[in-house]
């Protein structure tokens, strides 16, 4: 499993990334960008903001491909991502061990630090930001005001990579080396919700269906009762996933030594439509409410934005 995952941006930025397989040689960390004055605390939010209805997947893929913007580069290791109701973005920087908040204006601040291998992010119903820490096999929490952190779960996990919260407030965790999605009780105890080899990331739909990527290249559907079916195959190193009403956005990390990552849309018939190829270790993806897609690419530590039109 490899999880490499902000840059000095003059505009809105998002990030997040997670993968599987042997970890690449870490890039040399960059000096952190200068931070702006503190921003207000976030509002409680689901794992990801749900976008409005979108267009046909094939048409959307063509539009996204024609409206791509390079936002910036120079991140040490952008990894996980989350978005709050106020439009603030949060990124887990794997190599710096920090979580950074990016306001819609582009202003940044360090939300919390002192993590070891922070990977996926998600908000819980109380507004805490949950951080899956790959290196320490822990799930940690940042309170709504940011700054401090605490370890919530410190045993029973093996390289956790992605938390997700459904609309009932149930917390799930992609537990990579245990080949499962774990369900987390309010007291922090773990149980296996469903076994999935190489589980890499989770997106939650409004009906509480979990959409899951695996390192082996599948996109799977998991119902609220734990039933599992495969929607798509052939997407080797499928890493991040994001939900929208008409299609899923999936990024593929690709190989260790070449720019063969890519962004695709997958419709609910299982058909994949490429948006962009030749991405350098693409690692995470998210939608905003307008349906705009943001990706993070670990190899060139870049952020990219794709608009529908």
LINCOR-V131284 format. One record per backbone hydrogen bond with DSSP energy under -1.0 kcal/mol. CO is the residue of the C=O (numbers start at 0). NH is the residue of the N-H. Records with the same first field share a line. If there is no record, write none. Layout:
CO=NH + NH
This chain:
4=77
55=59
56=60
57=61
58=62
59=63
60=64
61=65
66=306
68=304
71=302
76=93
78=16
79=91
81=89
83=86
87=83
88=101
89=81
90=99
91=78
92=96 + 97
96=114
97=92
98=110 + 111
99=90
100=108
101=88
102=105
106=102
107=35
108=100
110=146
111=98
116=133
119=131
121=129
123=126
127=123
128=141
129=121
130=139
131=118
132=137
137=132
138=151 + 152
139=130
140=149
141=128
142=145
145=147
149=140
152=138
157=176
158=175
160=119
161=173
163=171
165=168
169=165
170=183
171=163
172=181
173=160
174=179
175=178
178=195
179=174
180=192 + 193
181=172
182=190
184=187
188=184
190=182
193=180
195=198
197=214
200=212
202=210
204=207
208=204
209=221
210=202
211=219
212=199 + 200
213=216
214=236
216=234
217=213
218=230 + 231
219=211
220=228
221=209
222=225
226=222
228=220
231=218
234=237
236=252
239=250
241=248
247=265
248=241
249=263
250=238
251=261
257=259
260=278
261=251
262=274 + 275
263=249
264=272
265=247
266=269
270=266
272=264
275=262
278=260 + 280
279=298
280=297
282=17
283=295
285=293
287=290
288=51
291=287
292=305
293=285
294=303
295=282 + 283
296=301
300=74
301=296
302=70 + 71
303=294
304=68
305=292
